[in-house]
Amino acid sequence: MGEMVSVRPQVVPVLLPHDACPGLCPYCPPQAASEQRLAYPIPTAADLRRTVQRVRDRQRCKEAGKQGEGPASLELAFFGGDLWALPRAVRTALLDEAERMVRSALIVSIRLTLSPRSALRVPVGELVSRGVATIELPIHSLHREVFREFSVRDSPRLSLDALGRVKGARLRSIVHLSPGLPMSSHGSALATADQVVTAAPDGARVLPALALSGTRLGRSFKQGRWQPMTVGHAVATTKHMIRRLRKGGVEIVRVGLQPGFDLAESPEVLEGPYHQDLRLLVESEILREQAADKLTSVFTFGTRAFTVVVHPQDEGKLRGPENCNLRSLMGQFRLDQLRVQADEGQARFTLRVLPGIGGGMEQAEERLSTPIRKASVAAE
């Protein structure tokens, strides 16, 4: 059977600028905080109200004339920089307004982004009483050499302690991991993923490091002290991290940073594995390798046609751009036909391979299938 997916609130994002996040933050400016303070506007309580109201207005427009369920519930999410690094008066005003919206039922919950150091000192009980349901922790790496490169005195253990504190408060926890940071490696990225799995967060964002203008990483790149990964290297490392995280029960929330949308500063990408849909590339490669492994286990000489069964939401990922994965598999196994069968009962991010075309599946599902034949593959 497929995975049970719980209905979560629609996220309403509010971006906070990176300024002086304590600890390891690749996106903060290299200047001292006093030089950078308020270089980018910090949202006000009025901004929060307007943002939530715009989303609710759009929901009402979509629901106008429709029968059935009402609009989705909303979660106000503070993304970007560390909320607790803001001046006390500013962060208190933002939290007060968010709490008012929870109590007036405009939103159902609040999401915060906190550095591990901040997560260890915030009044967690108070946050829960205000309506906070999720805390995102930008851990980035647990490799000691990365901490030394960023001149961070904290031990990587502090990040795991912060995660434990969030989980102890029964808040949903999402960690940010950044393979490709200075002094990191493929092996250290996988080691970080393994340590994170042991700590058991609810979810993870895997965001390969980019050299961005106005950031510490951008400065390191310009000075020739660091070279970001290529897209190919990022895919190779990220796919192994995702496999380990998923195996450990960690949900993959996001793959790849989109600076224009994810960061208040909208910095320029100077270098690195930037791609509009890095997740598609990674998930497509994971499914292609799964399919190759399954075909290897069921392949017999004389059988030149197979059906690959996936969840409907994974069909495009398995096929790859312009069916490139199917072409690759057909060439690798010298097949005449390869059909993709969409099946709601197949668990997400998994597949199975059946000999023949159709493999005994119900005829009603045939409309979801498209066979790839050696003679006509170039035209499809």
C-alpha positions in Angstrom: 0.0 0.0 0.0 1.0 3.6 -0.5 2.2 5.8 2.3 -0.4 7.6 4.4 0.0 11.3 4.0 -1.3 13.6 6.7 -2.9 16.9 5.6 -0.7 19.7 6.8 -1.4 23.5 6.9 -0.5 25.6 3.9 2.7 27.4 4.7 2.7 31.2 4.5 6.3 32.3 4.2 7.8 35.4 5.8 11.5 36.0 5.0 13.9 37.4 7.6 17.2 38.8 6.6 20.5 37.0 7.4 22.4 39.3 9.6 24.2 37.9 12.6 23.1 34.3 13.0 25.1 32.7 15.8 27.2 29.7 14.9 27.6 28.2 11.5 25.7 30.2 8.9 27.0 30.3 5.3 24.4 32.9 4.2 25.3 35.7 6.7 27.4 38.6 5.4 31.1 38.5 6.0 31.0 42.0 7.6 30.5 42.6 11.3 26.8 42.7 12.3 27.1 46.4 13.2 28.1 47.2 9.6 25.3 45.1 8.1 22.4 45.7 10.6 19.1 46.6 8.9 20.7 46.6 5.5 17.5 44.7 4.5 14.1 45.5 5.9 12.7 43.3 8.6 9.0 42.5 8.3 6.7 44.3 10.7 3.6 43.1 12.5 1.6 44.9 9.8 3.5 43.0 7.1 2.5 39.7 8.7 -1.2 40.7 8.8 -1.1 41.8 5.1 0.7 38.6 4.0 -1.8 36.3 5.8 -4.7 38.3 4.5 -3.5 38.1 0.9 -3.3 34.3 1.2 -6.7 34.1 2.7 -8.2 36.3 0.0 -6.6 34.1 -2.7 -8.1 31.0 -1.0 -11.6 32.6 -1.0 -11.3 33.4 -4.7 -10.4 29.8 -5.5 -13.1 28.4 -3.3 -15.8 30.7 -4.7 -18.5 28.7 -6.3 -17.0 25.4 -5.2 -18.8 22.8 -3.1 -17.2 20.8 -0.3 -14.3 21.6 2.1 -13.4 25.1 3.0 -10.0 26.7 2.5 -6.9 25.0 3.9 -5.6 25.9 7.3 -2.5 28.2 7.4 0.9 28.1 9.2 2.9 31.3 9.4 6.5 30.4 8.8 9.5 32.6 9.5 12.2 31.5 7.0 15.7 32.9 6.3 17.7 34.2 9.2 17.6 33.3 12.8 14.5 34.9 14.4 16.2 35.0 17.8 19.2 37.0 16.4 16.9 39.9 15.8 16.6 42.7 18.4 14.4 41.7 21.3 11.7 44.3 20.6 11.5 43.3 17.0 11.2 39.6 17.5 8.7 40.1 20.4 6.5 42.2 18.2 6.6 39.6 15.4 5.8 36.7 17.8 3.0 38.7 19.5 1.3 39.4 16.2 1.7 35.8 15.1 0.2 34.6 18.4 -2.8 37.0 18.0 -3.4 35.4 14.6 -3.4 32.0 16.1 -5.8 33.0 18.8 -8.1 34.6 16.3 -8.0 31.5 14.1 -6.5 33.3 11.1 -3.7 30.7 11.2 -3.4 27.4 13.1 0.3 27.4 13.9 3.7 29.1 13.7 7.0 27.9 12.3 10.3 29.4 13.3 13.9 29.1 11.9 16.4 29.1 14.8 20.1 28.5 14.8 21.1 25.5 17.0 22.6 27.9 19.5 19.4 29.9 19.7 17.3 26.7 20.0 19.2 25.8 23.1 18.4 29.1 24.9 14.8 30.1 23.7 12.0 29.5 26.2 10.6 26.5 24.4 7.5 26.2 26.7 6.6 29.8 26.0 6.9 29.2 22.2 4.6 26.2 22.4 2.0 28.2 24.3 2.2 30.9 21.7 1.3 28.5 18.9 4.7 27.4 17.6 4.4 23.9 16.1 7.6 23.6 14.0 11.2 24.6 14.4 13.7 24.5 11.5 17.3 24.1 12.5 20.0 25.1 9.9 22.6 22.6 11.0 24.3 22.6 7.6 27.1 20.2 8.6 28.4 18.2 11.6 32.0 18.0 10.3 34.5 19.6 12.6 36.7 20.9 9.8 33.8 22.9 8.5 33.3 24.5 11.9 36.9 25.4 12.0 36.8 27.0 8.5 34.0 29.2 9.6 35.8 30.1 12.9 32.9 28.7 14.9 33.9 27.6 18.4 30.7 25.5 18.9 31.0 21.7 18.8 29.0 19.9 16.2 27.4 18.2 19.2 25.6 21.4 20.0 23.5 21.0 16.9 22.4 17.6 17.9 21.6 18.8 21.5 19.5 21.6 20.0 17.6 19.0 17.9 17.1 16.9 21.0 15.6 19.9 22.8 13.2 20.6 20.0 12.1 17.0 19.9 11.8 16.9 23.7 9.2 19.7 23.5 7.2 17.6 21.0 7.7 20.2 18.2 8.1 19.2 14.6 11.8 19.4 13.7 13.3 20.1 10.3 17.0 20.3 9.8 18.9 22.0 7.0 21.9 20.2 5.5 24.4 21.8 3.1 26.8 19.4 1.3 29.7 21.0 -0.5 30.7 23.6 2.2 34.4 24.5 2.5 36.5 21.7 4.0 33.7 19.2 3.6 33.7 16.2 1.3 31.3 13.5 -0.1 32.2 11.3 2.9 31.7 14.0 5.5 28.3 14.8 4.0 27.2 11.2 4.3 28.6 11.0 7.8 26.5 14.1 8.7 23.4 12.4 7.2 24.0 9.3 9.3 24.4 11.3 12.5 21.2 13.2 11.7 19.3 10.0 11.1 20.4 8.8 14.6 19.0 12.1 16.1 15.7 11.4 14.2 14.3 14.8 13.1 10.9 14.8 11.3 12.3 16.3 8.1 15.3 17.6 6.3 16.1 20.2 3.6 19.2 19.2 1.6 20.6 22.4 0.2 24.0 22.0 -1.7 26.2 25.0 -0.9 26.2 28.0 -3.3 28.5 30.9 -3.7 26.2 33.8 -3.2 27.0 37.5 -3.4 27.3 39.3 -0.1 27.8 36.1 1.9 30.7 34.3 3.6 30.6 31.7 0.9 30.6 34.3 -1.8 33.7 35.9 -0.3 35.5 32.6 0.0 34.8 31.8 -3.6 36.0 35.3 -4.8 39.2 34.9 -2.8 39.9 31.6 -4.4 39.7 29.7 -1.1 36.7 27.5 -2.0 35.3 26.0 -5.1 31.6 24.9 -5.0 30.4 21.6 -6.3 29.1 21.2 -9.9 25.5 20.2 -10.5 26.7 16.6 -11.3 28.7 16.3 -8.0 25.8 17.8 -6.1 23.4 15.2 -7.5 25.8 12.4 -6.7 26.2 13.4 -3.1 22.6 14.5 -2.5 21.1 11.2 -3.8 23.1 9.2 -1.3 22.2 11.6 1.6 18.5 11.3 0.6 18.6 7.5 0.5 20.1 7.4 4.0 17.7 10.0 5.4 14.6 8.3 3.9 15.8 4.9 5.2 16.0 6.4 8.6 12.4 7.7 8.4 13.3 11.4 7.8 11.0 13.2 5.3 12.8 15.1 2.5 11.1 18.5 2.7 13.2 20.3 0.0 16.2 19.7 -2.3 18.1 22.7 -3.6 18.2 26.4 -2.6 16.4 29.0 -4.7 18.0 32.2 -3.5 15.5 34.5 -5.2 12.7 33.0 -3.2 14.3 31.5 -0.1 16.5 34.4 1.0 15.3 37.9 1.8 18.4 39.4 0.2 17.8 37.6 -3.2 21.6 37.4 -3.7 23.2 36.7 -7.0 24.5 33.1 -7.6 28.2 33.5 -8.3 29.0 29.8 -8.7 27.8 26.4 -7.6 25.1 23.7 -8.2 22.2 26.0 -8.9 19.3 24.5 -10.8 15.6 25.4 -11.1 14.6 21.9 -10.1 17.6 20.1 -8.5 15.2 17.8 -6.7 13.9 16.4 -10.0 17.4 15.6 -11.1 18.2 13.9 -7.8 14.9 11.9 -7.5 15.2 10.9 -11.2 18.6 9.5 -10.7 17.5 7.6 -7.5 14.6 6.0 -9.3 16.7 5.2 -12.4 19.2 3.3 -10.2 16.4 1.5 -8.4 15.0 0.4 -11.7 18.4 -0.8 -12.9 18.8 -2.8 -9.7 15.4 -4.4 -10.0 15.9 -5.2 -13.7 19.2 -6.8 -12.9 17.5 -9.1 -10.3 14.6 -10.2 -12.7 16.4 -10.1 -16.0 16.6 -13.3 -17.9 17.9 -13.9 -21.5 15.0 -14.1 -23.9 12.9 -11.5 -22.0 13.0 -8.2 -23.8 10.0 -6.4 -22.4 9.3 -5.2 -18.8 6.8 -3.1 -16.9 8.0 -0.7 -14.2 5.3 0.1 -11.6 5.6 3.4 -9.7 3.3 5.8 -7.8 1.6 8.3 -10.2 3.5 11.2 -8.6 6.8 9.5 -9.3 6.2 8.6 -13.0 7.8 11.8 -14.4 10.8 11.4 -12.1 11.3 7.8 -13.3 11.0 8.7 -16.9 13.4 11.7 -16.6 13.5 14.6 -19.1 12.3 13.4 -22.5 12.3 9.8 -21.3 16.0 9.8 -20.9 16.0 7.3 -18.0 13.9 4.8 -20.0 16.2 5.2 -23.0 19.2 4.6 -20.8 17.6 1.5 -19.2 16.6 0.1 -22.6 20.1 0.5 -23.9 21.7 -1.0 -20.8 19.5 -4.1 -20.8 19.0 -4.3 -24.6 15.2 -4.2 -24.2 12.6 -4.0 -27.0 9.9 -2.5 -24.8 9.7 -0.8 -21.4 6.4 0.3 -20.0 5.8 2.6 -17.0 2.7 1.7 -15.0 1.2 4.2 -12.6 -0.3 2.6 -9.5 -1.7 4.5 -6.5 -1.0 1.5 -4.4 2.8 1.7 -4.9 4.6 3.5 -2.1 6.1 6.8 -3.0 9.8 6.8 -4.1 9.7 3.0 -4.6 9.1 0.8 -7.7 8.7 -2.8 -8.7 9.6 -4.4 -12.1 7.4 -7.1 -13.7 8.3 -9.2 -16.8 6.3 -8.4 -19.9 4.1 -5.5 -20.8 1.2 -5.0 -18.4 2.4 -7.6 -16.0 -1.1 -8.7 -15.1 -2.2 -5.2 -14.0 -5.9 -4.3 -14.5 -6.8 -3.2 -18.0 -8.4 -0.1 -16.5 -4.9 1.1 -15.6 -3.6 0.7 -19.1 -4.5 4.3 -20.0 -1.9 5.4 -17.5 0.9 3.5 -19.3 3.0 4.4 -22.2 5.3 1.7 -23.7 8.7 2.6 -25.0 9.7 0.6 -28.0 13.2 0.4 -29.5 11.9 1.1 -33.0 9.9 4.2 -32.1 11.6 5.6 -29.0 13.3 8.5 -30.8 9.9 9.8 -31.9 8.2 9.8 -28.5 
